[in-house]
Amino acid sequence: MSSNLPESNAYSIIVSKLRSAGCVYAEEEAQLLLSAAKTLEELEMRVEQRMAGYPLEHLIGWVDFCGQRIQIDPGVFVPRQRTGLLAKQASILAQNGGIVVDMCCGSGALGAVLLAEVEHIELHAVDIDPAAVKCAQRNIVLAKGFVYEGDLFEPLPARLQAQVHVLIANAPYVPTASIQLLPQEARIHEPHVALDGGGDGLDVLRRVAAAAPTWLANNGYLLVETSARQAPFAEEIFKLHGLLPTTIHSEELDATVVIGQRSM
């Protein structure tokens, strides 16, 4: 950053301001804001925005997700670190040369991680939010994957039917009534379409599970993230549509993933 304020002094001032605003990781955030700002005016504006509750990732323009720097635009859903469990399980199941679909892709973070970790996959990513699609198109290089705007399976090429080996659907799963309980960062600055899962939080998951057998190859997998409380209900939804369910939970990440396999 180029400014008339010595960086050591700027750092101390920013840390103090962020602490007063309740930022738990004030030191780390101050370093990131300093490194992202090109001018003193820009730095001051971003610090004020952070103190007002703007997501840090929207202010610096990126997030570290599973070792990949994912670009994040203002107004786009910020991938959570707990979703690393979903990325890990998908990476384990994805086949070299297989077809992978990243449904409700948001910024394209999951697809970008899979492209980095699994060789020669054919990746297709979909989201209904135009801002998210624009962001995903930068994170998923065109030569390595395809990004579509539309509602769930609607924009996917018909040739993918019965050919998908791994279908990841990080669909919204917050019950509508619980959105008001979310932190301000999410509640105000992230799109509700990426958060609101309907009455019990599983409305979008139901739609995905109902259509998944049409798109999955024999022995293909559908993977979704849910809360631990929702997992048994998600398993029943999977069974209803002929998918054999397994639930995996990580205490460290406080994350739950339900996997459904299409049997032959």
Protein Blocks (a to p, Z undefined) as FASTA:
>chain_A
ZZfbdfklmmmmmmmmmmmnopaklmlmmmmmmmmpmbfklmmmmmmmmmnopafklmno
paceehiacdddehiacddfklmmmmmmmmmmpcghiacddehklnommmmmmmmmpghi
acddddfblklmmmmmmmmcfkloccdedehjlmpcfklgokafbdcddddfbdfklmmm
pcfklmmmpcfklmmgojnopmmmmmmmmmmmmmpcghiacdddddfklmmmmmmmmmmn
opacdddddfklopacddddddZZ
